[in-house]
Amino acid sequence: MIGLQRRSLERQDVVNLADVQIGRDPLQHRIKVRNLSARGLMGESALHVSSGTRLTIDLPEVGPVAGTVVWVQEPRFGVAFDDEVEPLA
């Protein structure tokens, strides 16, 4: 239970738009960022992704961040970043 409490404190609930590139495909897709932490985010989109999908998300005021989809419950999905980011940048 303590892990869950700590995890929720680290996240920021946001509703921002961001652009996503899947793998090396140059096409960008628009998603809603529902919450954001230093290690990942929850996104929402009509875009169909699956666990293990590599992508790059261009976060407002942070820039491009590479990561991997770790869960999907359409239309939402979770992304784990390769490197930590500063969400309040």
C-alpha positions in Angstrom: 0.0 0.0 0.0 2.8 2.4 0.8 4.2 1.9 -2.8 0.9 2.9 -4.2 0.7 6.0 -2.1 4.2 7.0 -3.0 3.5 6.4 -6.7 0.4 8.6 -6.7 2.3 11.4 -5.0 4.9 11.4 -7.8 2.4 11.8 -10.6 0.9 15.0 -11.8 -2.6 14.8 -13.3 -2.6 16.8 -16.5 -4.5 17.0 -19.7 -2.0 18.2 -22.3 -1.7 17.3 -25.9 1.5 15.7 -27.2 2.7 14.3 -30.5 3.9 10.7 -30.7 6.0 8.9 -33.2 5.8 5.1 -33.3 9.1 3.4 -33.8 10.9 4.9 -36.8 7.7 5.9 -38.6 8.0 9.7 -39.3 4.2 10.1 -39.0 3.1 11.9 -35.8 -0.1 11.1 -33.9 -1.7 13.4 -31.3 -2.5 12.0 -27.9 -3.8 13.4 -24.6 -1.4 13.1 -21.7 -3.6 12.2 -18.7 -0.9 12.0 -16.0 2.8 12.4 -16.0 5.7 11.4 -13.7 9.5 11.5 -14.1 9.4 7.8 -15.2 6.3 7.6 -17.5 2.9 8.8 -18.4 -0.7 7.7 -19.1 -1.8 8.6 -22.6 -5.2 8.5 -24.3 -5.8 8.2 -28.0 -7.7 6.4 -30.7 -4.2 5.2 -31.7 -3.9 1.4 -31.4 -0.7 0.4 -29.6 0.3 -2.8 -27.8 2.6 -3.6 -24.9 6.2 -3.4 -26.0 5.7 -0.7 -28.7 8.6 1.7 -28.9 7.7 5.3 -29.3 8.9 8.9 -28.9 6.6 11.5 -27.3 7.2 15.2 -27.8 6.1 16.5 -24.4 5.4 20.3 -24.2 8.1 22.1 -22.3 10.1 18.9 -22.0 10.9 17.8 -25.5 11.2 14.4 -27.2 11.2 11.5 -24.8 11.7 7.8 -25.8 9.8 5.0 -24.1 8.0 1.8 -24.3 4.3 1.0 -23.9 3.9 -1.1 -20.8 0.1 -1.5 -20.6 -3.0 -0.9 -22.7 -6.6 -0.5 -21.8 -8.0 1.2 -24.9 -8.2 4.1 -25.4 -5.6 4.6 -22.6 -2.0 3.3 -22.4 1.0 3.5 -20.1 4.5 4.4 -21.2 7.7 3.9 -19.3 10.4 6.4 -20.3 13.9 5.2 -21.1 15.3 8.1 -19.0 13.7 10.1 -16.2 12.4 13.5 -17.2 11.6 16.7 -15.2 7.8 16.9 -15.5 7.8 20.5 -14.2 10.5 21.7 -16.7 
